[in-house]
Amino acid sequence: MTATLHILERLTGFDTVSRNSNLELAAYVEGFLVERGFAVMRLPSPDGSKTGLYAEKGPGGQGILLSAHTDVVPVDGQDWTRDPFRLTRDGSRVYGRGSTDMKGYVASALALADRAAKAELKEPLKIALSYDEEVGCVGIQEMLERLALLIGKPRACFVGEPTEMKVAIGHKGKAALRAVCHGQSGHSALAPNLTNALHLAGDFLAELRALQEDFAANGARDAAYAVPYSTVHVGKMIGGTALNIVPDRAELTFEYRHLAADRGEDILARIHAAAERVSSRFPAKACIEVEQYNAYPGLDVSADSPVVPFAQKLAQSHTTTKVAFGTEAGFFDQLGIPTVVCGPGSMEGQGHKPDEYLELSQLSQCDAMMDRILEDLTT
C-alpha cells in the first residue's frame, strides 16, 4: 500500500471542507492522471470556485467507472487530538479528515490509475470525482448533464463510500425542505386577536410527526435498513424577535428519507396537503409556504442484477447490504449504469467524527479490489 498511502497523505493535506475550494486538490489529481496518460476533463461549478473531474484511459468501450467525492465535512467544534489535515499513522490505522469519507478510496483509485498506465487495457478505466457531496450531492447535480455525455454506459460503476468493503445495493432517497409560516405581527397584549406564526409552525410540526408515525405503523418496509421505513425529520425551527411581539414569521427546515416503495412525489403531496390543512384553521391571510430546495435519488439494485455478483467477486464479499446514508450512486443508476456502493472504512464507526481514521486492513482490501478491476480490464 506504499503508493496508496503516499497519495492519501497528499489528499489529506488539502483542506477540502465543502465551504472551501477544491481547486488545489483537483490540480494535483489532474496532473497525476495526465502524467499517466489519462484524458482529463474539468467540470467546474457554476461560479468556478470548485471543479469536478472526469478521467479516462484505454480503448473505446464500456469499461468500469470509479466514482468519489473530493469534499469533506468540517472539523469545527470537534475534539481532535491530532492535525486533521495531516495524515498520521498509529499502529494499524491512519488518521485524518476524509481518511474514511472518502479520500482513502480516492487514493486507492489513483494508485490503480498508476498501475493501469503500465498495463495494456482492453477496455477503459473511467474515474469521476465530484465536489460538494457533503452538502446534499450538489456538485454531481451540477456536473451530471456534462458528465453523462462523457462517461457513456460503463459495465459497472463503483461508488466508493465507506461500506467496510461490503457491496451495498441500496440507500434511501432524500429531499430537504423549508416551510415558511406567515402570521400577523403586533403587541403581545393583543395576542389573541393576531395570528401567531409560531402557532402555525407548531401545528405543522405536529402534522409532520403524524406523517412519520403513519410511515412507522403503516408504510412500506425494508428490513435491510436499520430504520426499515421512510422517515420525516425536522431539524430546525425558528421564529419571533422578542417576547412582547407576536411573530409574523416562523420557519421550519426538515427532510424526508424514503424507501424506493414510497415515491418522493407522493410524500411531497402529503406534506403540501398537511400545510393546507393547518393554514385552513387560521384567518385567511395566514399561510404556509413549502419549498423543496434539494433532493437526491435513492438506490435500489435488485439482488438478481448481474452487477451484484460481479461486484462481490471483485470485492471478495459474499453478502450485500443497504446503507443508512445517501450517496451519489442513485444518479448513475438513473443514467442506466449498473451501480453499487463499495469502499473502505465504516461510516457508522468513523464517518464525520473527530479523529477520523481508516483501518489499513480496509485500505488493503480496497487495493486488492482495484487489482481485480485492473485484471478484468486487461483480460
C-alpha positions in Angstrom: 0.0 0.0 0.0 3.0 2.3 -0.1 1.8 4.2 -3.2 -1.8 4.4 -2.0 -0.6 5.8 1.4 1.6 8.3 -0.3 -1.3 9.6 -2.4 -3.6 9.6 0.6 -1.1 11.7 2.5 -1.2 14.3 -0.3 -5.0 14.2 -0.5 -5.4 14.7 3.3 -3.2 17.7 3.2 -5.8 19.6 1.1 -8.5 21.3 3.3 -11.4 20.5 1.1 -14.2 21.1 3.6 -17.2 21.8 1.5 -17.2 25.5 2.2 -13.7 25.8 0.7 -12.5 25.4 -2.9 -11.1 22.1 -4.0 -9.1 23.5 -6.9 -5.7 22.8 -5.4 -6.6 19.1 -4.9 -8.2 18.9 -8.4 -4.9 20.3 -9.9 -2.9 17.7 -8.1 -5.2 14.9 -9.3 -5.4 16.2 -12.8 -1.6 16.4 -13.0 -1.2 12.9 -11.6 -3.6 11.5 -14.1 -2.3 13.4 -17.1 1.3 12.3 -16.4 0.0 8.7 -16.7 -1.7 9.2 -20.0 -5.3 9.8 -18.9 -7.5 12.2 -20.8 -8.9 14.5 -18.1 -11.8 16.9 -18.3 -12.6 19.5 -15.8 -16.3 20.1 -14.9 -16.3 23.4 -13.0 -19.0 24.6 -10.6 -21.2 27.5 -12.0 -19.1 30.1 -10.1 -15.8 28.4 -11.0 -14.6 28.1 -7.3 -14.7 24.3 -7.5 -14.4 21.6 -10.1 -15.2 18.0 -10.7 -13.0 15.8 -12.8 -13.6 13.1 -15.3 -10.7 11.0 -16.4 -10.4 8.0 -18.8 -7.7 5.8 -20.2 -7.9 2.9 -22.6 -9.6 2.0 -25.9 -13.2 2.7 -26.7 -15.8 0.6 -24.9 -17.9 0.4 -21.8 -15.2 -0.2 -19.2 -15.6 0.4 -15.4 -16.3 3.7 -13.7 -15.0 4.6 -10.2 -16.8 7.4 -8.5 -15.9 9.5 -5.5 -16.3 13.0 -4.0 -13.4 15.2 -3.0 -15.0 17.3 -0.3 -15.0 16.5 3.5 -17.1 17.6 6.4 -15.9 20.4 8.8 -13.8 19.8 11.9 -15.1 22.9 13.7 -16.2 22.2 17.3 -14.8 18.7 17.2 -12.2 17.5 19.8 -9.4 16.3 17.5 -6.2 15.1 19.2 -4.1 15.5 16.0 -4.0 17.7 13.0 -7.0 16.7 10.9 -5.3 17.8 7.6 -2.1 15.8 8.1 -2.2 12.1 7.7 -0.8 10.3 10.7 -0.2 6.6 11.2 -0.7 4.9 14.6 -0.5 1.1 14.6 -3.0 -0.4 12.2 -4.7 2.9 11.5 -4.2 6.1 9.6 -5.9 9.3 10.9 -7.0 12.4 9.1 -10.2 14.2 7.9 -11.6 12.3 4.9 -9.4 9.1 5.5 -12.7 7.1 5.6 -15.1 9.5 3.9 -13.7 9.2 1.3 -10.2 10.1 0.3 -8.9 6.6 1.2 -11.0 5.3 -1.7 -9.8 8.2 -4.0 -6.2 7.3 -3.1 -6.7 3.7 -4.0 -8.3 4.6 -7.3 -5.4 6.9 -8.2 -2.9 4.1 -7.2 -4.9 1.9 -9.6 -4.6 4.5 -12.3 -0.8 4.4 -11.8 -0.8 0.7 -12.3 -3.2 0.9 -15.3 -0.8 3.3 -17.0 1.7 0.5 -17.3 -0.9 -2.1 -18.5 -2.5 -3.0 -21.8 -6.1 -2.1 -21.2 -8.7 -3.9 -23.3 -11.5 -1.6 -22.0 -11.3 1.9 -20.5 -10.8 2.7 -16.9 -13.0 5.7 -16.0 -12.8 7.9 -12.9 -15.3 10.6 -11.9 -14.6 12.9 -8.9 -17.2 15.4 -7.7 -17.4 18.3 -5.2 -20.0 19.4 -2.6 -21.3 15.9 -2.0 -21.4 16.5 1.7 -23.9 19.4 1.4 -26.6 17.4 -0.4 -25.0 15.9 -3.5 -24.9 19.4 -5.0 -21.8 19.0 -7.2 -22.9 15.9 -9.0 -26.2 17.5 -9.9 -24.3 20.5 -11.4 -22.0 18.1 -13.2 -24.4 15.5 -14.4 -25.5 16.8 -17.8 -21.9 17.2 -19.0 -20.7 14.1 -17.2 -23.3 11.9 -18.8 -22.0 12.7 -22.2 -18.5 11.7 -21.2 -18.9 8.5 -19.3 -21.2 6.6 -21.8 -22.5 3.3 -20.5 -19.9 1.6 -18.3 -20.5 -2.1 -17.5 -20.4 -1.2 -13.8 -19.9 1.8 -11.5 -18.4 1.6 -8.1 -19.2 4.5 -5.7 -16.5 4.2 -3.0 -18.3 5.4 0.1 -17.3 3.5 3.2 -19.1 0.2 3.4 -16.4 -1.9 5.1 -15.8 -3.3 1.6 -19.3 -4.8 1.6 -21.3 -4.5 -1.6 -24.2 -2.0 -0.9 -27.1 -2.3 -3.2 -29.4 0.3 -1.7 -30.0 3.5 0.2 -32.9 5.8 0.7 -33.6 8.9 -1.4 -33.8 12.2 0.4 -35.4 15.6 0.0 -34.6 18.8 2.0 -37.5 21.3 2.5 -38.2 24.6 4.1 -41.7 25.7 5.4 -42.3 29.4 6.0 -45.3 30.2 8.2 -46.8 33.6 7.8 -48.9 35.3 10.5 -49.5 38.8 11.9 -47.2 40.9 13.9 -48.4 43.1 16.8 -48.2 43.7 20.5 -48.3 40.6 22.7 -51.0 42.2 24.9 -53.3 41.8 21.9 -52.0 38.3 21.0 -55.5 36.6 20.9 -56.5 39.0 18.2 -53.5 38.2 16.0 -52.2 35.1 14.1 -49.0 33.9 15.7 -46.8 32.3 13.1 -45.3 30.0 15.7 -48.7 28.5 16.2 -48.9 27.6 12.6 -45.4 26.2 12.8 -46.3 24.1 15.9 -49.4 22.7 14.3 -47.4 21.9 11.1 -44.8 20.2 13.1 -47.5 18.1 14.7 -48.7 17.1 11.2 -45.2 16.1 10.2 -44.9 14.0 13.4 -48.2 12.3 12.5 -46.9 11.6 9.0 -43.8 10.0 10.5 -45.9 7.9 12.8 -48.0 6.7 9.8 -44.9 5.6 7.9 -43.7 3.7 11.0 -47.0 2.0 11.5 -48.4 1.6 8.0 -45.8 2.4 5.5 -43.6 0.2 3.2 -40.8 -1.7 5.0 -37.4 -2.9 4.0 -35.7 -5.0 6.8 -32.3 -4.4 5.2 -32.3 -0.9 6.8 -31.6 -0.1 10.4 -34.8 2.1 10.2 -36.9 -0.1 7.9 -39.4 2.6 6.8 -39.4 6.1 5.3 -38.7 8.9 7.8 -39.6 12.6 8.3 -37.3 14.7 10.4 -37.5 18.4 11.5 -34.0 19.7 12.2 -34.7 23.4 12.8 -37.5 25.7 13.8 -37.1 29.5 14.3 -39.4 32.4 14.8 -40.0 35.5 16.7 -37.9 38.5 17.7 -39.0 39.5 21.2 -41.3 38.2 23.9 -43.7 41.2 23.6 -44.1 40.9 19.8 -46.4 38.4 18.2 -44.2 36.8 15.5 -45.4 37.1 11.9 -43.0 34.6 10.5 -41.6 31.2 11.5 -39.6 28.8 9.6 -39.0 25.0 9.8 -36.3 23.2 8.0 -37.0 19.5 7.5 -36.3 16.4 5.4 -37.8 13.1 4.3 -35.8 10.0 3.5 -37.8 7.5 1.6 -37.7 3.8 0.6 -38.0 3.0 -3.1 -41.5 1.8 -2.5 -42.6 5.2 -1.2 -42.4 7.7 -4.1 -40.9 11.1 -3.2 -43.6 12.9 -5.2 -46.3 11.2 -3.1 -44.7 12.2 0.2 -44.3 15.7 -1.1 -48.0 15.8 -2.0 -48.9 14.7 1.6 -46.7 17.4 3.0 -48.4 20.1 0.9 -51.8 18.7 2.0 -50.7 19.0 5.6 -49.7 22.6 5.1 -53.1 23.4 3.6 -54.9 21.7 6.5 -53.0 23.8 9.0 -53.5 27.0 7.1 -57.2 26.5 6.8 -57.6 26.6 10.6 -56.4 30.2 10.7 -57.6 33.5 9.3 -57.4 33.9 5.5 -54.1 35.8 5.4 -52.2 33.1 7.4 -50.4 30.6 5.2 -47.6 28.1 5.0 -45.3 28.1 2.0 -43.4 24.8 1.5 -40.3 24.8 -0.7 -38.2 21.7 -1.6 -34.7 23.1 -2.1 -32.6 20.0 -2.6 -33.1 16.2 -3.3 -31.2 13.2 -4.4 -32.4 9.8 -5.6 -32.2 6.6 -3.7 -30.5 3.4 -4.9 -32.4 0.1 -5.1 -30.5 -2.5 -7.0 -32.1 -5.9 -7.5 -30.2 -8.7 -5.9 -30.6 -10.5 -9.2 -28.8 -7.8 -11.2 -25.6 -9.1 -12.9 -23.7 -6.2 -11.3 -24.1 -7.7 -7.9 -22.2 -11.0 -8.3 -19.6 -9.1 -10.4 -19.1 -6.6 -7.6 -19.0 -9.4 -5.0 -16.3 -11.2 -7.0 -14.2 -8.0 -7.2 -14.6 -7.1 -3.6 -14.4 -10.7 -2.4 -17.6 -10.1 -0.4 -20.3 -12.8 -0.3 -23.1 -10.7 1.1 -24.9 -7.5 0.3 -26.0 -4.6 2.5 -28.0 -1.4 2.4 -26.7 1.8 4.0 -28.4 4.4 6.0 -26.6 7.4 4.4 -27.1 8.9 1.0 -24.6 8.7 -1.9 -24.3 9.8 -5.5 -25.0 6.3 -6.7 -28.6 7.0 -7.5 -27.6 9.5 -10.1 -25.5 6.9 -12.0 -28.3 4.3 -11.6 -30.8 6.7 -13.2 -28.4 7.0 -16.2 -28.9 3.3 -16.7 -25.4 2.4 -15.4 -25.3 -0.7 -13.2 -24.1 0.8 -9.9 -23.2 -0.4 -6.4 -21.6 1.3 -3.4 -18.4 -0.3 -2.1 -15.5 1.3 -0.3 -13.1 1.1 2.7 -13.9 2.2 6.2 -17.0 2.4 8.4 -19.4 5.4 8.1 -21.0 4.5 11.4 -17.7 4.0 13.1 -15.6 6.8 11.8 -17.5 9.0 9.3 -17.8 12.7 10.3 -16.3 12.1 13.7 -13.2 13.7 15.4 -10.0 11.7 15.0 -11.5 10.1 11.9 -9.4 7.1 10.9 -9.1 4.3 8.4 -8.0 0.8 9.2 -5.1 -0.2 7.0 -6.7 -3.7 6.5 -9.6 -1.9 4.9 -7.4 0.0 2.6 -5.5 -3.2 1.7 -8.8 -4.8 0.8 -9.7 -1.9 -1.4 -6.3 -2.0 -3.2 -6.9 -5.7 -3.8 -10.3 -4.9 -5.3 -8.6 -2.4 -7.6 -6.1 -5.1 -8.7 -9.0 -7.3 -9.6 -10.6 -4.5 -11.6 -7.4 -4.0 -13.5 -7.2 -7.7 -14.2 -10.8 -7.6 -15.5 -10.0 -4.6 -17.8 -6.9 -6.3 -19.2 -8.3 -9.8 -19.9 
